[in-house]
Amino acid sequence: MKKLTFLVILTSMVIYSCTNQGEQVKTENPFLSEFNTPFQVPPFDLIDTTHFIPAFKAGIEQEKAEIDAIVNNPEEPNFENTIVPFDQAGEILRRARVFYSLNSANTNPTLQRIARELTPIMSAHNNDIDLNQGLFQKIKAVYDKRDQLNLDQEQMRLVEIMYRDFERNGAALPEEQREELKKINEKLSMLSLEYGENLLAETNDFKLVIDNKEDLIGLPEGAISGAAEQAKQFDMEGKWVFTMQKPSWIPFLTYSPKRELREKIYKAYYNRGDNNNEKDNKLLIGEIVKLRDQRANLLGYPNYAAYVIDNNMAKTTDNVYDFLNQVWEPALEVAKKERDEMQQIIDAEGGDFKLASWDWWYYAEKLRKQKYNLDEEELKPYFSLDHVREGIFHVSGKLYGLQFEERTDIPVYDPEVKAYEVKEADGSHLAILYIDSYPRPGKNAGAWCGSFTSGAYENGEKIYPVVYIVTNFTRPTGDKPALLTWDETSTFFHEFGHALHNFFADGHYRTTSRDVPRDFVELPSQIMENWAGETEVLKAYAKHYKTGEVIPDELIEKIQKSGHFNQGFNTVEYVAASLLDMDWHTIENIDNIDVNNFEKNAMDKIGLIDEIIPRYRSTYFAHIFRGSGYAAGYYVYLWAEVLDSDAFNAFKESGDIYNQELAAKFRKYCLAENGMGEGMEQYLKFRGKEPSIDALLEKRGLK
């Protein structure tokens, strides 16, 4: 769609902006026109930090002009003059939102300063759109007469989603309440930003520095060499540094016999944001929770969880609590048995102490060796990053016919990032995929998938997605490639499932391209994990990085037999965090909240054992406090696991895990046309029946 209404604003593509030193720089801003790059990927080689603020400001002016044109159109509102132009509005802002991806994956003090400047500006702009009465009345007019407009299914869905979103964002409220809502939204955006910055700083600040080689006893060679490399980066050559990045602290907890050092690094991990310093997150949490509750009340909901879940498959908070409790009870019993087995090992070794949370990983590894004769270090040589990536490409090729070609002519935002062109079976272009694998100080912890450009249509022309996967996997060291743990391997498959969702989403409008409930969105990612451990798949990609030897049958058997191992712990720590999230967002007394007492009471109420803490404590629960994406929604991973367990069973039952007919149905109903109906409606089109929780419990060994 051509933005004729805005051409006057962009008569010159040359802007003046200031560097950090204050001097003026005359430069073309790449965000102000279509990207002149292969496949219109962001021109990272041309983007300068001085471009962001002017681009966002120009984008705001453009979108305002486009909305004014809709509101001031004297014609009767209809689908073509109201719904379509609003769906397509904001081209410059869509390009400029590259900033947010970079600020998560590759931030620095300059980007953080820009984020603090942008956040209130964008919050105000979003408020102006969400609460624009002229625009809302136009959309409502179309919504009210939608049955008379001869709309097809997708168009009807678009009108209903658009109206629903305006209503849920407060457009139907009286003016006084709309003004109150604006203030709440603006405060929340700044508080979430500050929470995230504090967490990143706390994560980066901790270093366990070891200068005595004896303190490295028991650690794998890869962990030791990685710590030595880390020490060099901090100008501590000859020492070893362990950090809060998972590839660093998890091996330490798993293999170090030095209990006091395990305690030190684990306490540092779970006290992030809870150190009563300038980076403490407790006061921010209290404010965020209180404001979210006020927001929900304004919109007619008893609490924030009720507001969020009303738009999800679960529909009510009672349904979520009931679901989590169905899993909690059997999981807690299994976790207690695991604890007792590890305590027996401690006692047998003459250890005069009770198992603590910083001991769990170490003694779980001993128990795994005892039960299954399986050592994680024995597996890692077969799971080099390159081989796992090729395995993922292999599975998506067998299921969907996809082809992948590495492109070195495409600009990247960091030298370590790799770019691939994704093609359909017939060789036609489908998407661009960036893979950003290793930790660095400017990258948030964890793993995620997103898009620089979402797939959609514009004037009937296909817009192809530009997708990225960001992880924090173990780095290569010396002559060793990056060797992944089994957990990291599963994570890579998981994030690639999100990428497939981005590749295939095929709504004809931006709003319907990927509009799915939060508790459906993890289905595409989690179903991919199922293929990772199948014998046929392992034989295709799990090859020794030195010899090329295919993983032997005895190791495959150990992987599969140990599939239920430690599932009590894994499930309990996850469900505990999910229930904590729900408790925060169904809170009744929101004044003078003591965060640590609230958290303790929440965990005591469900009987969480002392040896396990929730997967995320409140002060570093980024899923729910760094943004609102998973607030009152951390449960969705488990909810989606009910779906993915049942969906993968369809492939197993067919006798062919690469069943292309089933893959085509899954692609069509659960990925490409996901925005065409409610989550369960789309799932039923694929599976023909609703899933049962039994498949999940059996998969986790809880039944």
N, C-alpha and C positions, 0 to 999 in steps of 0.2 A: 504494500500500500504506500503510495507516494505521499510524503508529508508536505503538501503544497502550502498548508497553512503556516509552515514554519520556515519557508525558504528565506524570508526576509531577515530572520535572525541569523542565518548562516551565510550571509553574503560574502563573508571572508572566513576562510578556514585558518587564518593566522591569529593567534592570541598572544597576549603577554601574560606571563606568570612569573612567580618569584621562586628562586631556589632557596634552600635552607640558609644560605649566606645573605639573602636579601637582594641579590642582583637580578635584574630583569633578563628573561630569556625569551627570545623570539623563536617560536617553534610551532609546527603544525600539530594540531591535536588529533590523533588517529581515531578517537572515539566519535568525532563529529561527522564522520562519513562512513560509508560501508568499508569494511576492512578489505584492503587490496592485497590479499594473501591467498595461498592455496586453500580452497574450501572455506574461505572467509573465517579462518581461525584468528584469534587475537594476535596482533603484530607485537609480540612481546619485545622484540628487538627495537621497536620504535617507542614503546610506552615508557614515559618518564613519570615520576611521582607528581610532577607539577601539572600533569594533564588531568588528574582525577577531579579535583574540586571544580575547575571550569566545565568539565564534561558533565558532571552531575547537575551543575546549575543550568547549563544549556538544555540538558535533558528534562529538567523540571519545567523550564519555560516551554519546551516543545509539548510536553504532555498536557500542561495547563491549556495551551492553545488548542490542542486537539479536543480536550474535554469541553472547553468553551464553545467550540464549533458544534459539538453534539447538543449541548444545552440550548444554544441560541438558534438552532435550526428551526425555522417556522413550520416545517412540515410535521404532520402527525407522526409520533414516534413509531417506528417499526423495526423489524429485525435488521434490515440493511442499513438504516441510517442511525441506529442507536447501539444495538448489540455488537455488530461487527466492528465498527470503528473504535468502540471502547476496548474490545478484545485485542485489537491490533495496536493500540496506542502505546507510545513510550519507547520508540526504537532506540534513541540515543541512550536512555537509561538502561535498556537491556544490554547494550554493549558495555556501558560503564560499570555494570555490576560485576565485571571481571575483578574489580577491586576487592570485593568481599571474599572471593575465592583465594586471591593472593594473600589477603590479610590472615587467612586461616592456615595456608600452606607455606607461606614464604614471607612472614611479616618482619618488620624492623621498626625502630623508633619512629621513623618518618611516616610509615603506613599507619602506625598506631595513633600518631598525632592527627593524621587525616581522618581516621575513623572517629576520633572524638569530635572533630569538627563536623563531619558528615552526619553523624547519628541524629542530632537534633534537627538538622535540616531535612533529612529524609523522613524522619518521624512526622514532622509537621506536614510535609508534602503528602505522605500517605494518609494522614488524618484529613487533609483537605479533599482528597479523593473519596475516601471511605464515607465521609460525612457530608459530601456535597449534595445538598437538597435538590438542586435543579437536575443533576445527573440521576439521583435516586428516583425522582418522580418520573423521569423519562423511562428508566428501566422498569419501574413498577407499572407504567402504562402498557408496556409491551408484555410484561408478565401477566397482567390482569386479562389481557385478550389473547393470550398465547394459543388457546384452543381454536381460535378463529383464523389463525395466520397460515395454515397449511404448512407447518414446519415438519421437517423430517425428525427422526429420533434424536440425532445428535444436536440439531438446532434447538429442539425442545429442551434437551438436557442442559445446553449452554444457557438458555434463558433462565431456567430454574436455578442453576448453580450461581449465576450472577446475582439474581435477586436474593437468594439465600445468603450469599456472602455479604451483601450490603446490609441485610437485616442483622446478621450475626456481628457485624462490625459497628452497629449502633446507629445506622442511618435513620431508622424509624423512631428514635428517641426524641423527646422534646428538646428544644434548643439548650436549655440550662444543663441537661444531662449530657448532651453532646459535647458541650464545652468542658464539662468535668472529665468525660472520657478522653478527650484530646490530651488533657494534662496528664492523666494516668498513663496513656500510651507513650508520651514523650519521656516521662520519668522512667518507665520500665525499660525503654530502649537504652537509656544511659546506664542504668543499674546493671543490666545484662552485659553490656560492653565492659564495664568496670570489673565485674565478676570474672569474666574471661581473661582480662589482662592480668588480674591478680593471680589467677590459676597458672597461666603461662609463666609468669615471673617466679612463682613458688616452685614450679616444676623445673625450671632452668637453674634456680639458685642452689639446689642441693647437690652436693658431690660427696660421695664416700671415697676418700683418698686413702689408698693403701700403699705404704712404702716398705712393708715387710713381706717378702716373698712367701713366707710360711702362712700368711693369712689368705693365700690364694689356693691352698691345698683343697683338692676335691673339685675345683672348678674346671669346666671343659676348656680345652685349648682355645676354642673360638671366643669364649667369654673373656679369657685372659688377654688374648691379643686385641680384642675389641676395647678392653679397658686401657690397654697400653696406648692404642691409637687415640683414645679419648684424652688421655693424659697429655699426649703431644699437642693436641689442639688447645689445651689450657696451659701450655708452656710448663708442663710438669714431667718432662721426659725422664724416664727411669722409674716412674711411679705408675700406679694403676688407678683409674677413676671410674667409679660406677655411678650412674645417674638415675633419674626417675623415668627414663625411657624404658619401655617394656623389654626390648632386647638386652637391656643392661641389668635391670633389677630382678627380672624373673629367673634367669639362670643363677643369679647369686642366691636367691631364696631357695632354689631347687637343689643346689649342689653344695653350697658351702656348709661345712660342719661347724663353722664358727658361730655359735648361737648368739653371742652378744652382737656380732656384726649383722647377722640377719635381723635381729631386733632393731638395730639402729636404722637400717635402710627401710625396713617395713614401716616403722613408726614415722619416719620422715615422709613416706608415701601417704599414709592415711591421715597425717596431720596437715597436709597441704591446705592452706586457706584457714587453718585453725591454730595459728601460732601467736595470736594477740599482738600482731605487728601491723605495719601500714598496709600489708597485703591480705589482711584477715577478711574473710568473706561472710562472717556470721551476721553482722549488721545488715549487709546487703540482702542476705536471704530473708531476714525479717521484713524488710521493706518490700522486696519483690512479692513475697507471699501475701502480704497485706494488700498491696495494690492489685494483684491478680484477683483476690477475693472481692475487692470493691468493684473491679471491672465486671466480674461475673454477676454481681448483685444488680448493677446498673442495667445489665442486659436481661435480667429476669431469671437468673439461675441462682440456686441456693449456695453454690460454691464453684470454684474454677474447674474442678474435675467434672462436675455435671455439665458445664458449658462445653468443655472439650469433647467429652465422650458422647454427648448428644449427636455429634457429627461423625462418629465412628461406627464401626460394625457392632461394637458392644452395646451402644446406646445408653446404658445407665451405669452409674458407679457401683450399684449392687451387683450387676452382672460381672463387672471386673473383679470386685472383691471375691465373689463366689468362685470365679474361675481360678484366681490366684490361690485361694485357700484349698481348692481341690488338688492343686499340685503341691502346695506347701506341706501338707500333713505327711504324705508318703515320702517326700524328699527329705524332710527333717528326720524321719526315722532312719532312712538310709545314711544320712550324714552322721548321725549318732553312732551307727555301726562302724562307719569309716573311722571316726574319731577313736573309738575303742580299739580298733585294730592297730592304729598308729601308736596309741598309748602302750599297747602290749610290746611293740618294738622298742619303745623308749625304755620300758621296764626291763626287758630282756637284755638290753645293752648296759644296764646299770645306771641309767639316767635318773637322777633324783629330782625330777621336775614334772610338772603337768603340761601337757601339750598346750601351746599358745598359738595365736593366729600367725605369728611369724615362723612357726615350726611346721605349719600344715604342708606347705609346698615340699619341704625337705623330706618329711616322713612319708608323704604321699608317693614321692618318687621311689623311696625304698620299698614301700608296699607294692608298687607296680612291678618292680623287679622281682619281688618275692612271689607275687601271684602269677605274673605273665612272662617273667624273664625278659622284660622289655625295657630297654634303656633309650630315652629320647635321643641321646647322642648317637646311638646305633642307627637311628632312622635318618637323621639330618643329612648325611652324605647323599641320600637318594632324592632329596628335595631341595635342589638348588633353585634359586629364584627363576632362572631361565627355564629350567625344566618344568617347574610348576606353571609358569606362564604358558609354555607350549602345551601343557596338559589342558589348561583352560581353553586355549584356542582350539585344541583337538575336540573337546567335548562340544563346544559351540558349533564347530564345523560339522560334527556328526549329527547333532540335533537340528541345526538350522541352516547348514550349508555355508556358514560364514567363512570368509577368508581374511587374513590379516597381513598387511605389508608395512614393514617399518619405513617411516619417512624421515629422512634427515634434512629435507628441504623445508620443514615446517618449524617456525620459531617456537622455542620453549621458554618457560619462565625461570628455569634453573638448569644448569648443564647436565644434571643427573636425570632429568625427566626424559622419557622416551615417548615418541609419537608414532601412532599406527593409523593407517587407513583401513577401515573396515568395509569389506565388500560383500554383497549378496552372492549367492551360489552362481549367478549368471555373470558375475564380475562387475555389476553396477555398483556405484558408490552408495554406501549406507551411512557412514559416520566417521568421525575422527576420534581416536582414543589416546589420551595422555596417561602415562603410568609414572607416578612419582613415589618411589619405593622406600627411601631411607630417612631416618630421623635427622633433624638439624635444629639448632636453637630457635629458628623462626617458625617452626612448624608445630601446630597443636598436636597433642598426643592422640593416639587412636588411629582409626582408619575410616575413610568415608569416600563416597562417590558423589559427584555433582556434574553440572554441565555449564560450560561457558555459553553455549547456545543450545536452546531446547528445540527439538524437532517440532515442526508445525507447518502450516501452509500460509502463504501470503499472496493474495490475488490469484489463488489457485496454483501457485508455484510452491513446490516442496522446499522447505528450509531444513537442511540436514543438521543433525545434532553434532555438537563438539563436546565430548564427555571427558571427565578426568577421574582417575582412581588415585587416592592419596593414602599411603600406609606408612608405618614406621617399623619396617622389617630390619632384621640383623644385617649390618653392612658386610661387604667383602673385607677380608683381612689378609694381608700378605698375598700369597698365591692361591688363597681359598676364595671361591666365589661366595656370594651371599647364600648361606644354607638356612633353610626355614625349619622351624619347629612344625609339628603337626597342627598346632593351633594356628600358626601363621599361614600355613597352607590352606586351612579351612577358611581363614579370614579373606585370603586372596580370592578364593572361589566365591565367597559371600559378596564381596564388593563387586565382583564381575557380574553377579546376578543383577545388581542395581544398574550396572552399565548396560546390560541387555535390555532392561526396562526402558532406559533412555534411548537406546538405538531404535527400538521397535515401536515406541509410542507413536500413534499415527492418527491422532485426532485432527480434524480439519480446522480447528480453532485452537488458539493458544490455551484457552481455559480448559478445554476438554482433552487436550493432548495427554496430560498426565494428572488428572484429578482423581485421586484415590484416597479413601480413608486412611488415616495414619496406621490403623491396625491391619491394613491390607498391604501396605507398601513394603513390608519386609518379606512377603511371600516370594517375590522374584529372586531376592538375594539368598534366602535360606534354602530354597529348593536346590540351588546350585551346589550347596555344600554336600548334598547327598551323593552327588557323582564322585566327589573327591576320593572317597574311600572304597569305591566299588573295585573289585578285582580286575575287571576288564579295563577300567580306566587307569588304575595304578600301573598296570603292565605297559600302558601306552606312554606314561610320562615319568614315572618314578625310576630314574636311572642314576647310577653312581656317578658323581661328578668327575671322578678320576678315570674310571675304567669303562664307563658307559654300560656297565652290567645292569640289567633290569632287576628291580627289587625282587628278592627271592620269595617263594611262596611262604616260607616259614615266618618271614617278617610281616607279610600281608595278613597271615592268620593271626599273628600277635596283635596287629592293629585292630582287626575286626573283633577279636575276642575281648580286647580291652576297651571296646567302645562304651561299655557301661561303667568303666572305672572312674571313680571320683565324681560320679554324676550327682551324688547327694550334695557334695560341696558346691559343685557348679550350679546346681539348681537352687539350692538354698541361698547362696550369696546373691544370685540374680533376683529371685522372688522377694528376698528381703529388701533389696533396693527398689523393686517395683512397688511394694507395699509402703515403703517410706515415701516414695513419690506420691502415691495416692493419699497418704495421710497428710502430707504437706498441703495438698490441694483440696482436701475436704475439711480443713481445720475450722474449728468453731471459735475458739478464743484466740484472736489474732493480735492482741495487745501485749506488749512487753514479752515477746517470745524469747525464751532461752533455747537457742538452737541445739546445743548438746543435750540438754535435758529432754527436749522434745524428741530428739532422735533416740535417746536411750529408752524413753518410755514406749516409743513405737516398737522398738525391737524387743523389749521385755514383754510387751503385750502379746506378741506372736511366739514367744519362747525361743528366740534365737540363742543358740548356744554360744558360750564365751569364746570358743575356739574359732569362730567364723565371724567376720564383720560383713556388712552389706557390700556388694560389689563397688558401690560408690557411696561414700559418706557425703553428707549434705554440702560440705564446704568445697568439694571438688566434683560434685554431681553436675558436670557440664551439660549433659543431655537435657537437663530440666531447668538449669539456672543460667547457663551462658546464652541461651536463646530460649524461645518458647516451643521449639519444634517437638520435643518429646515430653513437655510438661504434662503431667497427668496422663502420660502415654508411654512410659518406659515399659509397661506391661506388654507392648505390642509385639516384641520379639517372640515371646512365648505364645501369644495368641496366633501369630503368623506361623509358628512351628506346628500348631495343630493343622493348619492348612497345608504347609509344605510336606509334612509327614504323610498326609492323606494323598496329596497330589503325586508325590514320588511313588507311592504304592501303586498308582495307576500304571506307571512305567514298569514296575517290578511284576505286577500281575499280568502284564501283556507278554512277559517273557523276553522283552527287548528293552534294555535301559536307554537305547538310542531310538526308540520308536518314533519315527518322523511324523507319523500321522497324529500321534498324541502331542508331539512337540509343536506341530502346526496349530493344533487346537489351543494349546497353552499360549502360544505366541499371539494368536488372534484375540482370544477372549480375556486373558489375564495381563497381557502386555500391550498389544497394539490398540485394542478397543477398551482399555480399562476405564476410560472416562465416560463410557456410554451407558453405564448403569451403576447401581450400588454394588459394593464389594462382593456380597454374597451372591447377588444376581449374576455377576460375571463369573464367579467361581463355579456356580451351578451349571452355567453354559459349558464349562470345560469338563467338569467331573460328573454332573448328572445327579449328585446327591450331596447333602451336607456332611462335613467331616465330623468325626468323633474325637473326643479328647483321648480315647484309648490308644490311638496310634502314637500320640505324643508320649504317654506314660510308658508304653512298651519300648519306644525308641530310646528313652532315657533310663530304662531298666528300673522304673519306679512301680511296676505292676507285676 
